[in-house]
Amino acid sequence: VVGLDHMTELNRRWMGGTGPTDVLSFPMDDAMPPKPDAVEPTMPVLGDLVLSPDVAEAQAKDAGHSTADELDMLTVHGVLHILGYDHAEPEQAKEMFGLQNRLLDAWRAKRRAARSPES
């Protein structure tokens, strides 16, 4: 989670963009598999995700939902990019945004169920 100046610099440096962006994903191309003789199980490192809450807040206002909802969406979107999904082509976009929406719907449903009193 970074401020506007840092996100602007990351966007310029790595994406050739201007100004801040909402989310950047940096997949690890050389993720190391766990060592077979490791005593403790290790979690693989998939990559880095950088979020700009300031950009998310502005986008949330434009979209008519909360900043938390926007950050949830951006997190899922960024992780999907780390996992190799893209939306440059129409078929890719259909697949990626469809999965993104299903994941968010499931997350929100579980969160609502956890907050509601049991019947």
C-alpha positions in Angstrom: 0.0 0.0 0.0 1.7 3.2 -1.2 1.0 6.9 -1.6 0.4 8.7 -4.8 4.0 9.8 -5.4 5.4 6.3 -5.0 2.6 4.8 -7.2 3.3 7.4 -9.9 7.0 6.5 -9.9 6.3 2.8 -10.0 3.8 3.3 -12.8 6.3 5.4 -14.8 9.2 3.1 -14.2 7.6 -0.3 -14.8 4.6 0.4 -17.0 5.6 3.5 -18.9 2.5 5.2 -17.6 1.9 8.7 -16.4 0.4 9.6 -13.0 -0.7 7.1 -10.3 -2.6 4.0 -11.1 -4.8 1.9 -8.8 -3.0 -1.4 -8.7 0.2 -2.9 -10.0 1.1 -6.6 -10.1 4.6 -8.0 -10.2 4.7 -11.8 -10.7 7.7 -13.7 -9.6 9.1 -15.4 -12.7 11.6 -17.5 -10.8 9.5 -18.7 -7.9 11.5 -21.4 -6.1 9.7 -24.7 -5.3 9.9 -25.8 -1.7 13.0 -27.9 -0.8 12.1 -31.6 -0.3 14.1 -31.8 2.9 12.7 -28.6 4.5 11.6 -29.1 8.1 9.0 -26.3 8.0 6.5 -26.1 5.0 7.0 -22.9 3.1 4.5 -20.9 1.2 5.5 -20.0 -2.4 6.0 -16.4 -3.2 3.8 -15.6 -6.2 4.8 -11.9 -6.5 4.1 -8.4 -5.3 0.9 -6.4 -5.3 1.0 -2.6 -4.9 -2.3 -0.8 -4.1 -3.0 3.0 -4.1 -5.8 3.7 -1.6 -6.0 7.3 -2.8 -6.7 6.2 -6.3 -9.1 3.5 -5.0 -11.0 6.1 -3.0 -11.6 8.3 -6.0 -12.6 5.4 -8.2 -15.0 4.1 -5.5 -16.7 7.5 -5.4 -17.1 7.4 -9.1 -18.5 3.9 -9.0 -20.8 4.6 -6.1 -19.4 2.0 -3.7 -17.1 2.0 -0.7 -13.3 2.3 -0.8 -13.1 -1.1 1.0 -15.1 -2.6 -1.9 -12.8 -1.0 -4.4 -9.7 -2.2 -2.6 -11.2 -5.8 -2.4 -11.8 -5.7 -6.2 -8.3 -4.3 -6.9 -6.7 -7.0 -4.7 -8.5 -9.8 -6.5 -7.7 -8.1 -9.9 -4.0 -7.8 -9.1 -3.7 -11.4 -7.8 -5.3 -12.7 -10.9 -2.7 -10.8 -12.9 0.0 -12.4 -10.8 -1.5 -15.8 -11.5 -1.2 -15.1 -15.3 -4.7 -13.7 -16.2 -4.9 -10.8 -18.5 -7.7 -8.7 -20.2 -5.9 -7.3 -23.3 -8.1 -9.4 -25.6 -11.9 -9.7 -25.4 -11.9 -13.4 -24.6 -9.2 -12.9 -21.9 -11.2 -10.1 -20.4 -14.4 -12.2 -20.4 -12.5 -15.0 -18.5 -10.6 -12.7 -16.1 -13.5 -10.4 -15.2 -15.9 -13.3 -14.9 -13.6 -15.1 -12.4 -13.0 -11.8 -10.6 -16.7 -11.2 -10.2 -17.3 -14.8 -9.0 -14.5 -14.6 -6.4 -15.8 -11.2 -5.1 -19.4 -12.5 -5.0 -18.3 -15.5 -3.0 -16.2 -13.4 -0.6 -19.0 -10.9 0.0 -21.5 -13.7 0.6 -19.3 -15.3 3.2 -18.6 -12.0 4.8 -22.4 -11.2 5.0 -23.1 -14.6 6.4 -20.4 -14.2 9.1 -21.9 -10.9 10.2 -25.6 -12.0 10.2 -27.0 -13.6 13.4 -27.8 -17.3 13.0 -31.4 -18.2 12.7 
